[in-house]
């Protein structure tokens, strides 16, 4: 909001009559410490192309009236110096009034040459704001300091702003951690700041982030909470300088604030993920990082962040890692890669230990970008396809020998147990699971069946046959790592959806079994009674019972009998 100013000699008598009298030494008004707050400093103007770099008439700083009344500024002294008080210059203000809760912008212009965004000119009296090594601005009534603020970290064309996360306060601006660089609002071409308006930036506070307007502690990732699942070192359809990327999967709900993306075998520091807002990643979701964040240039990628280093260096072995603080959260190493194809981690090995073995990676096989005759293959931001020798359609490998996939007969596959509400808070995305039973007398394969929640479905893809023996069980979960999924027994296939109110298993469009259900107690699986193991009886809620404490498995205090016979009656 622009402040209407009265700065004219012919009105000074009127102003004196309207304002309070008996001000402190040097000031006409009675101004006390904290009434005025320095809120923004613009020290280095960025000239247009072909222009000069002179800051004359383009420097400014902003003051806020934090009191509940209009304040006359006549006699207020503006003081500018180095942070240590050296190179001091000053200016005594003439008559001007600032309304309560409003801003006043003061610039290094004469009054008759003010830019439209500057309210008051102090000409050259302060001898220029400093572009390097910082400076200090102070507001004084005689020897009484009303406010002072140090500015530093000046970048051409960007103001330094006091945080917008709290009302302006004369103690708040004493801490450099509460200042940030203006980047969003352009007040003049190529120059950013908010002269005369509310500031619009918030500083990054280590260990905290803004979650929808509320500051909270950032949830730091621990070892294995982030897993590198796919790497594209040599794109073909676009240049490597924009099209290289890698993907991570969160196995727990975490914030990526303060996470570093790093090539381990060089001397350069990591590319840090930094934002005042929470960079949140929920369990079971992916994030893609690329050399460029421009989807029109990088092959259509949607990225969460960028890095500048090459992940196909010619002089060293590629070694990619995700770090936090001094800890390596996850890392991968490889020696060769195929042009135009990602290195894709087999979904059966999605954990921070299994991805250390390059044998668990294979070439990406899904086209995600085509330019002319060139294509790039991979699944950036989505679940990877199963690695394998690649049998013919409707075939799978049984101990290395190709055979036809055996489909379940109608009524043979039965959903018999599920955990939709894992014990504790924030655990569902890692520890949910459900179980099916082969109620028939012959074996069938899970290959090419689909697991579906309310809307999302996941295809079970595997080169190897995934048979389920007669009266045997198969277990489906968010991940295969026991340390992350609550110490489940061997998982047969994974899914990405949340278990909410519905589960289905399909063969193409044919529903093999489906069920709907309500909420479950925390950490307690719902079990189908063994006497009701059929696709009709599991449609009735009364045929299920709650697992008991005697059936606790793993270390996460969940109750159930995953991949084992239910015992409820």
C-alpha positions as CSV (number, residue, x, y, z in Angstrom):
1,X,0.0,0.0,0.0
2,X,1.6,3.3,-1.1
3,X,1.8,6.0,1.6
4,X,0.5,9.5,0.7
5,X,3.1,11.9,1.9
6,X,3.0,15.6,2.8
7,X,6.4,16.9,2.1
8,X,6.2,20.6,1.2
9,X,7.5,23.7,3.0
10,X,4.1,25.5,2.7
11,X,2.5,22.7,4.7
12,X,5.1,22.4,7.4
13,X,3.3,24.8,9.7
14,X,0.1,22.8,9.4
15,X,1.9,19.6,10.1
16,X,3.4,21.2,13.2
17,X,0.1,22.3,14.4
18,X,-1.5,18.8,13.9
19,X,1.2,16.7,15.4
20,X,2.1,16.2,19.1
21,X,4.6,18.5,20.6
22,X,7.5,18.1,23.0
23,X,9.4,15.5,21.0
24,X,12.7,13.9,22.1
25,X,16.0,15.6,21.5
26,X,16.5,16.2,17.7
27,X,13.0,15.0,16.7
28,X,9.9,17.1,16.5
29,X,7.7,14.1,17.5
30,X,8.1,12.0,20.6
31,X,9.5,8.8,19.1
32,X,10.6,5.9,21.2
33,X,12.7,2.8,20.4
34,X,10.6,0.3,18.4
35,X,8.1,2.9,17.0
36,X,9.9,2.7,13.6
37,X,11.3,-0.5,12.1
38,X,13.7,-0.8,9.2
39,X,12.2,-3.5,7.0
40,X,13.9,-3.6,3.6
41,X,17.1,-2.4,2.0
42,X,17.8,-2.2,-1.8
43,X,21.5,-1.4,-2.2
44,X,22.5,-2.5,-5.8
45,X,20.3,-1.6,-8.8
46,X,20.6,-4.0,-11.8
47,X,20.6,-1.9,-15.0
48,X,18.9,-3.0,-18.2
49,X,21.0,-4.4,-21.0
50,X,23.3,-1.8,-22.3
51,X,22.7,0.5,-19.3
52,X,25.2,1.6,-16.7
53,X,25.6,0.1,-13.3
54,X,25.4,3.3,-11.4
55,X,23.0,3.2,-8.4
56,X,22.4,7.0,-8.2
57,X,18.8,7.6,-7.6
58,X,18.0,3.9,-7.5
59,X,19.0,2.9,-3.9
60,X,16.4,2.9,-1.2
61,X,15.4,1.5,2.1
62,X,12.1,1.1,3.8
63,X,10.8,2.0,7.3
64,X,7.6,0.8,9.0
65,X,5.5,2.6,11.6
66,X,4.9,-0.1,14.3
67,X,3.1,2.3,16.6
68,X,-0.6,3.0,16.8
69,X,-0.5,6.6,15.8
70,X,0.9,8.8,13.0
71,X,4.5,9.8,13.5
72,X,6.1,13.0,12.3
73,X,9.7,12.3,11.1
74,X,11.0,15.9,11.0
75,X,14.3,15.9,12.8
76,X,14.8,12.1,12.6
77,X,18.4,11.4,11.7
78,X,19.2,8.7,9.2
79,X,22.7,7.2,9.8
80,X,24.5,4.9,7.4
81,X,27.9,3.2,8.1
82,X,29.7,-0.1,7.9
83,X,28.5,-2.7,10.4
84,X,31.4,-1.7,12.7
85,X,30.4,2.0,12.6
86,X,33.1,3.1,10.3
87,X,32.5,5.4,7.2
88,X,29.5,7.1,8.9
89,X,27.2,9.5,7.0
90,X,23.9,11.0,8.0
91,X,20.9,13.0,6.9
92,X,18.3,14.9,9.0
93,X,14.8,14.5,7.7
94,X,12.4,17.3,6.9
95,X,8.7,17.3,7.6
96,X,6.9,14.1,6.6
97,X,4.3,11.9,8.4
98,X,4.0,8.2,8.3
99,X,0.7,6.6,9.2
100,X,0.4,3.7,11.7
101,X,0.9,0.3,10.1
102,X,2.3,1.9,6.9
103,X,5.6,1.9,5.1
104,X,7.8,4.8,4.0
105,X,10.4,4.3,1.3
106,X,13.5,6.5,1.5
107,X,15.9,6.8,-1.5
108,X,19.1,8.4,-2.6
109,X,17.3,10.9,-4.9
110,X,16.6,14.6,-4.7
111,X,12.9,15.3,-3.9
112,X,12.2,16.5,-7.4
113,X,13.7,13.4,-9.0
114,X,12.1,10.6,-6.9
115,X,11.2,7.3,-8.7
116,X,7.5,6.5,-8.3
117,X,8.2,3.8,-5.7
118,X,10.2,6.2,-3.4
119,X,8.5,8.5,-1.0
120,X,11.3,10.6,0.5
121,X,14.7,11.6,-0.9
122,X,17.9,12.0,1.1
123,X,19.9,12.8,-2.0
124,X,23.6,11.8,-1.7
125,X,23.8,12.5,2.1
126,X,24.3,8.8,3.0
127,X,27.1,8.4,0.4
128,X,25.7,5.3,-1.2
129,X,24.6,1.9,0.2
130,X,27.3,-0.8,0.2
131,X,27.2,-3.6,-2.4
132,X,29.8,-5.7,-0.6
133,X,30.8,-6.4,3.0
134,X,27.6,-5.1,4.4
135,X,26.3,-1.9,6.0
136,X,24.3,-0.6,8.8
137,X,21.3,1.8,8.8
138,X,20.1,3.5,12.0
139,X,17.3,5.9,12.9
140,X,18.0,8.3,15.7
141,X,16.5,11.1,17.7
142,X,19.6,12.9,19.0
143,X,21.5,10.2,20.8
144,X,18.5,7.9,21.2
145,X,18.5,5.0,18.7
146,X,15.0,4.2,17.5
147,X,16.0,1.3,15.4
148,X,19.1,-0.1,13.6
149,X,19.6,-2.9,11.1
150,X,22.6,-4.5,9.4
151,X,22.3,-5.5,5.8
152,X,24.6,-8.0,4.1
153,X,24.6,-10.6,1.3
154,X,23.6,-8.0,-1.3
155,X,22.9,-9.3,-4.8
156,X,22.4,-7.0,-7.7
157,X,18.8,-6.3,-8.5
158,X,17.4,-7.9,-5.3
159,X,16.5,-6.2,-2.0
160,X,17.1,-7.6,1.4
161,X,13.8,-8.1,3.2
162,X,12.8,-8.6,6.8
163,X,10.8,-11.8,7.0
164,X,7.1,-11.7,6.1
165,X,6.5,-14.5,8.6
166,X,6.0,-12.1,11.5
167,X,4.9,-8.5,12.0
168,X,7.8,-6.0,11.7
169,X,9.6,-5.6,15.0
170,X,12.7,-3.6,15.9
171,X,14.2,-6.6,17.7
172,X,13.4,-9.1,14.9
173,X,15.5,-7.2,12.4
174,X,18.6,-7.5,14.7
175,X,19.1,-11.1,13.6
176,X,20.4,-11.8,10.0
177,X,18.6,-15.1,10.1
178,X,15.3,-13.2,9.8
179,X,16.3,-11.5,6.6
180,X,16.0,-13.0,3.1
181,X,16.4,-12.0,-0.6
182,X,13.5,-10.6,-2.6
183,X,12.8,-12.8,-5.6
184,X,9.1,-12.7,-6.4
185,X,8.0,-9.1,-7.0
186,X,9.6,-7.0,-9.7
187,X,9.2,-3.3,-8.9
188,X,11.3,-2.2,-11.9
189,X,12.5,-4.3,-14.8
190,X,15.1,-6.8,-13.6
191,X,14.9,-5.5,-10.0
192,X,13.0,-7.2,-7.2
193,X,11.6,-5.9,-4.0
194,X,8.4,-4.5,-2.4
195,X,9.0,-0.8,-1.7
196,X,6.1,0.6,0.3
197,X,4.4,-2.8,0.5
198,X,4.4,-5.9,2.7
199,X,7.5,-8.0,2.2
200,X,7.0,-11.3,0.3
201,X,9.9,-13.5,1.3
202,X,10.5,-15.8,4.2
203,X,14.0,-16.9,5.3
204,X,15.1,-20.5,5.5
205,X,15.3,-21.4,9.2
206,X,17.4,-24.4,9.8
207,X,15.4,-27.3,11.2
208,X,12.0,-25.6,10.5
209,X,9.7,-25.2,7.6
210,X,6.4,-23.5,6.7
211,X,3.6,-26.1,6.4
212,X,0.6,-24.2,5.0
213,X,1.3,-21.1,7.0
214,X,2.3,-22.8,10.2
215,X,6.0,-23.2,11.1
216,X,6.9,-26.7,12.3
217,X,10.0,-28.8,12.8
218,X,11.2,-30.4,9.6
219,X,11.1,-34.2,9.5
220,X,14.6,-35.1,8.6
221,X,15.2,-38.4,6.7
222,X,17.2,-41.2,8.4
223,X,19.3,-43.9,6.8
224,X,17.3,-45.8,4.2
225,X,14.2,-43.4,4.4
226,X,15.1,-42.3,0.9
227,X,16.0,-44.9,-1.8
228,X,17.6,-44.1,-5.2
229,X,15.5,-46.2,-7.6
230,X,16.3,-44.9,-11.1
231,X,19.1,-43.0,-12.8
232,X,19.3,-41.6,-16.4
233,X,23.0,-40.9,-17.1
234,X,22.8,-40.8,-21.0
235,X,19.5,-39.5,-22.4
236,X,19.3,-39.7,-26.2
237,X,16.3,-37.5,-27.2
238,X,17.6,-34.4,-25.3
239,X,21.0,-33.2,-24.2
240,X,22.6,-34.7,-21.1
241,X,23.2,-31.1,-19.8
242,X,19.4,-30.8,-19.4
243,X,18.1,-34.3,-19.6
244,X,20.1,-36.2,-17.0
245,X,18.0,-37.2,-14.0
246,X,17.6,-39.5,-11.1
247,X,14.6,-40.6,-8.9
248,X,14.2,-41.3,-5.2
249,X,11.4,-43.1,-3.3
250,X,10.4,-42.2,0.2
251,X,9.9,-45.1,2.5
252,X,8.7,-42.9,5.3
253,X,7.0,-39.5,5.5
254,X,9.9,-37.0,5.4
255,X,10.8,-33.4,4.6
256,X,13.6,-32.8,2.1
257,X,14.6,-29.4,3.5
258,X,18.4,-29.6,4.0
259,X,18.9,-32.7,1.9
260,X,21.9,-32.6,-0.5
261,X,22.2,-34.2,-3.9
262,X,25.8,-35.2,-4.4
263,X,28.4,-36.9,-6.7
264,X,30.6,-38.5,-4.1
265,X,33.8,-38.8,-5.9
266,X,34.6,-35.1,-6.6
267,X,35.5,-32.2,-4.4
268,X,32.4,-30.1,-5.1
269,X,29.8,-29.8,-2.4
270,X,26.2,-31.2,-2.7
271,X,23.3,-29.4,-4.4
272,X,21.2,-28.4,-1.3
273,X,17.4,-28.5,-1.3
274,X,16.4,-25.3,0.5
275,X,13.1,-23.6,1.0
276,X,11.2,-21.8,3.7
277,X,8.3,-24.1,2.8
278,X,8.3,-27.8,3.8
279,X,9.5,-29.9,0.9
280,X,7.4,-32.9,2.0
281,X,7.5,-36.4,0.5
282,X,5.0,-38.9,1.8
283,X,5.9,-42.6,2.1
284,X,5.5,-44.5,-1.1
285,X,5.9,-41.4,-3.4
286,X,8.7,-40.6,-5.8
287,X,10.7,-37.4,-6.5
288,X,12.7,-36.7,-9.6
289,X,15.8,-34.4,-9.7
290,X,17.3,-33.3,-13.1
291,X,19.9,-31.1,-14.6
292,X,17.1,-28.7,-15.7
293,X,13.7,-28.0,-14.1
294,X,12.2,-26.9,-17.4
295,X,9.9,-29.7,-18.7
296,X,10.1,-28.2,-22.2
297,X,13.8,-28.8,-22.2
298,X,14.5,-31.9,-20.0
299,X,12.2,-34.4,-21.7
300,X,8.9,-33.6,-20.1
301,X,10.1,-34.4,-16.6
302,X,8.3,-33.0,-13.5
303,X,11.1,-32.3,-11.1
304,X,11.3,-31.5,-7.4
305,X,14.8,-30.0,-7.7
306,X,17.8,-29.6,-9.9
307,X,21.6,-30.4,-9.7
308,X,24.4,-29.1,-11.9
309,X,26.9,-32.0,-11.9
310,X,27.1,-34.7,-14.5
311,X,26.0,-38.2,-13.6
312,X,27.9,-39.6,-16.6
313,X,31.4,-38.2,-15.8
314,X,34.2,-39.4,-18.2
315,X,37.1,-39.4,-15.7
316,X,35.6,-41.0,-12.6
317,X,33.2,-43.9,-11.7
318,X,29.7,-42.5,-11.3
319,X,28.7,-42.5,-7.6
320,X,25.5,-40.7,-6.7
321,X,24.4,-40.1,-3.1
322,X,21.7,-38.4,-1.2
323,X,23.0,-36.8,2.1
324,X,21.6,-35.0,5.1
325,X,24.0,-33.3,7.5
326,X,27.0,-35.5,7.6
327,X,25.2,-38.7,6.9
328,X,24.7,-40.6,3.6
329,X,21.0,-41.5,3.4
330,X,21.5,-43.6,0.3
331,X,23.9,-44.0,-2.6
332,X,24.3,-46.0,-5.8
333,X,27.3,-46.8,-8.0
334,X,27.4,-48.1,-11.6
335,X,30.0,-48.6,-14.3
336,X,28.1,-48.6,-17.6
337,X,24.7,-47.5,-18.9
338,X,22.8,-47.7,-22.2
339,X,22.3,-44.5,-24.2
340,X,18.6,-43.6,-24.1
341,X,17.7,-46.0,-21.3
342,X,17.6,-45.4,-17.6
343,X,19.2,-47.7,-15.0
344,X,16.0,-49.0,-13.3
345,X,16.0,-50.7,-9.9
346,X,13.9,-53.9,-9.8
347,X,10.8,-53.3,-7.7
348,X,11.6,-56.4,-5.7
349,X,14.8,-54.7,-4.4
350,X,13.5,-51.3,-3.4
351,X,15.6,-50.6,-0.3
352,X,18.8,-48.8,0.5
353,X,20.8,-52.0,0.8
354,X,19.7,-54.0,-2.3
355,X,20.3,-51.0,-4.6
356,X,24.0,-51.2,-3.7
357,X,24.2,-54.2,-6.1
358,X,24.2,-53.0,-9.7
359,X,22.9,-56.5,-10.7
360,X,19.5,-55.4,-9.3
361,X,19.2,-52.7,-11.9
362,X,18.2,-53.2,-15.5
363,X,17.6,-50.9,-18.6
364,X,14.4,-48.9,-18.5
365,X,11.8,-50.2,-21.0
366,X,9.0,-47.7,-21.0
367,X,9.1,-44.7,-23.4
368,X,8.7,-41.4,-21.6
369,X,10.1,-39.0,-24.3
370,X,10.4,-39.0,-28.1
371,X,12.1,-36.4,-30.2
372,X,12.1,-37.3,-33.9
373,X,13.5,-40.8,-34.2
374,X,15.1,-40.7,-30.8
375,X,13.4,-42.1,-27.7
376,X,14.3,-42.1,-24.0
377,X,13.1,-45.0,-21.8
378,X,12.4,-45.1,-18.1
379,X,9.7,-44.4,-15.6
380,X,10.6,-41.1,-13.9
381,X,8.4,-40.4,-11.0
382,X,6.6,-43.7,-11.2
383,X,7.1,-47.4,-10.1
384,X,9.7,-49.2,-12.1
385,X,8.9,-52.2,-14.3
386,X,10.2,-55.6,-13.2
387,X,13.6,-56.6,-14.5
388,X,14.1,-59.9,-16.2
389,X,15.1,-61.8,-19.3
390,X,11.9,-60.7,-21.0
391,X,9.8,-63.8,-21.8
392,X,7.1,-63.6,-24.5
393,X,3.7,-62.2,-23.7
394,X,1.6,-64.5,-21.5
395,X,4.8,-66.4,-20.6
396,X,7.0,-66.5,-17.5
397,X,10.3,-68.2,-16.6
398,X,10.0,-71.2,-14.3
399,X,13.5,-71.9,-13.1
400,X,14.8,-70.4,-16.4
401,X,12.4,-72.3,-18.6
402,X,9.6,-70.3,-20.3
403,X,6.1,-71.5,-19.8
404,X,2.5,-70.2,-20.1
405,X,1.3,-68.1,-17.1
406,X,-1.4,-70.0,-15.2
407,X,-4.4,-67.8,-14.4
408,X,-6.5,-68.3,-11.3
409,X,-9.9,-70.0,-11.9
410,X,-13.0,-68.1,-10.9
411,X,-13.3,-68.1,-7.1
412,X,-9.9,-69.5,-6.6
413,X,-8.2,-66.3,-5.5
414,X,-9.6,-65.0,-2.2
415,X,-8.6,-61.8,-0.2
416,X,-8.3,-63.2,3.3
417,X,-6.6,-60.5,5.5
418,X,-5.6,-56.9,5.4
419,X,-3.9,-54.2,7.6
420,X,-5.2,-50.8,6.6
421,X,-4.3,-48.9,9.8
422,X,-0.7,-49.7,10.9
423,X,0.3,-49.0,14.5
424,X,1.5,-45.5,15.3
425,X,1.4,-42.3,13.4
426,X,2.6,-41.9,9.8
427,X,3.2,-45.6,9.3
428,X,0.4,-46.6,6.9
429,X,2.4,-45.6,3.8
430,X,5.1,-48.2,4.7
431,X,3.4,-50.9,6.7
432,X,-0.1,-51.5,5.1
433,X,-0.5,-54.9,3.5
434,X,-3.1,-57.5,2.3
435,X,-3.1,-61.2,1.8
436,X,-4.7,-63.5,-0.7
437,X,-5.2,-67.3,-0.4
438,X,-5.3,-69.9,-3.1
439,X,-8.5,-71.8,-2.1
440,X,-8.2,-74.2,-5.0
441,X,-6.5,-77.6,-5.6
442,X,-4.1,-76.4,-8.3
443,X,-1.4,-73.7,-8.4
444,X,-1.8,-70.4,-10.2
445,X,0.5,-67.5,-11.0
446,X,0.3,-63.8,-9.9
447,X,2.0,-62.6,-13.1
448,X,0.1,-59.9,-15.0
449,X,-2.6,-59.7,-12.3
450,X,-3.5,-56.2,-11.1
451,X,-3.9,-55.0,-7.5
452,X,-6.3,-52.1,-7.1
453,X,-7.4,-49.8,-4.3
454,X,-10.1,-47.2,-4.6
455,X,-8.8,-45.8,-7.9
456,X,-5.2,-46.7,-8.5
457,X,-4.1,-50.1,-9.8
458,X,-0.7,-51.7,-9.9
459,X,0.2,-54.4,-12.4
460,X,2.3,-57.4,-11.2
461,X,5.1,-57.6,-13.7
462,X,7.8,-60.2,-13.4
463,X,9.9,-62.2,-15.8
464,X,10.0,-65.1,-13.3
465,X,6.8,-67.0,-12.6
466,X,5.2,-66.1,-9.3
467,X,3.2,-69.2,-8.4
468,X,0.8,-69.6,-5.4
469,X,0.5,-73.2,-4.3
470,X,-2.9,-74.8,-3.4
471,X,-4.0,-73.5,0.0
472,X,-1.0,-71.2,-0.1
473,X,-0.8,-67.5,0.5
474,X,0.6,-64.4,-1.3
475,X,1.4,-61.1,0.4
476,X,1.2,-57.7,-1.1
477,X,2.8,-54.6,0.7
478,X,4.2,-51.1,0.0
479,X,7.8,-52.4,0.1
480,X,9.9,-55.4,0.3
481,X,12.4,-54.2,3.0
482,X,11.4,-55.8,6.4
483,X,13.1,-52.9,8.2
484,X,10.6,-50.5,6.5
485,X,7.4,-52.6,6.2
486,X,7.1,-53.7,9.8
487,X,9.1,-57.0,9.5
488,X,6.7,-58.7,7.2
489,X,7.5,-62.1,5.7
490,X,8.6,-62.3,2.1
491,X,6.5,-59.9,0.0
492,X,5.3,-61.3,-3.4
493,X,4.4,-57.9,-5.0
494,X,4.1,-54.3,-4.1
495,X,1.5,-51.6,-4.5
496,X,1.5,-47.8,-4.3
497,X,-2.1,-46.9,-3.3
498,X,-3.3,-46.4,0.2
499,X,-5.6,-49.1,1.6
500,X,-8.8,-47.1,2.3
501,X,-12.2,-48.7,1.8
502,X,-11.8,-51.1,-1.1
503,X,-9.5,-53.8,-2.5
504,X,-9.6,-55.7,-5.8
505,X,-7.5,-58.2,-7.6
506,X,-8.1,-58.3,-11.4
507,X,-7.0,-60.2,-14.4
508,X,-7.2,-57.5,-17.1
509,X,-10.7,-56.2,-16.6
510,X,-12.0,-59.3,-14.9
511,X,-12.5,-58.9,-11.2
512,X,-11.1,-62.0,-9.5
513,X,-12.1,-60.8,-6.0
514,X,-13.2,-57.5,-4.5
515,X,-14.3,-56.3,-1.1
516,X,-15.2,-53.1,0.7
517,X,-14.7,-52.3,4.3
518,X,-14.8,-49.6,7.0
519,X,-12.2,-48.4,9.4
520,X,-10.0,-50.7,11.5
521,X,-8.4,-50.3,14.9
522,X,-4.9,-49.0,15.1
523,X,-2.3,-51.7,14.3
524,X,-4.9,-54.5,14.0
525,X,-5.4,-56.6,10.9
526,X,-8.9,-57.8,9.7
527,X,-8.9,-61.6,9.2
528,X,-11.4,-63.6,7.3
529,X,-12.6,-66.6,9.3
530,X,-11.0,-69.8,7.8
531,X,-14.5,-71.4,7.4
532,X,-15.5,-68.5,5.1
533,X,-12.6,-68.6,2.7
534,X,-14.5,-67.9,-0.5
535,X,-15.1,-64.8,-2.7
536,X,-18.7,-64.5,-1.5
537,X,-18.3,-64.7,2.2
538,X,-15.5,-62.2,2.3
539,X,-18.1,-59.6,1.1
540,X,-19.7,-59.7,4.6
541,X,-18.0,-57.8,7.4
542,X,-19.4,-60.2,10.0
543,X,-17.2,-62.9,8.6
544,X,-14.1,-61.0,9.6
545,X,-12.6,-60.6,13.1
546,X,-9.8,-58.5,14.6
547,X,-6.3,-60.0,15.0
548,X,-5.3,-60.3,18.6
549,X,-2.3,-59.3,20.7
550,X,-1.2,-63.0,20.6
551,X,-0.7,-62.6,16.9
552,X,1.7,-59.6,17.0
553,X,4.4,-59.9,14.4
554,X,7.6,-58.0,13.7
555,X,8.8,-55.1,15.8
556,X,6.1,-52.4,15.0
557,X,3.4,-53.7,17.4
558,X,1.0,-54.7,14.6
559,X,-1.3,-57.7,15.0
560,X,-2.0,-60.1,12.3
561,X,-1.0,-63.4,10.5
562,X,0.5,-62.2,7.2
563,X,1.0,-65.1,4.8
564,X,-0.2,-67.6,7.4
565,X,-3.5,-69.3,8.3
566,X,-6.0,-67.1,10.1
567,X,-7.1,-68.4,13.5
568,X,-10.1,-66.3,14.4
569,X,-13.5,-68.1,14.7
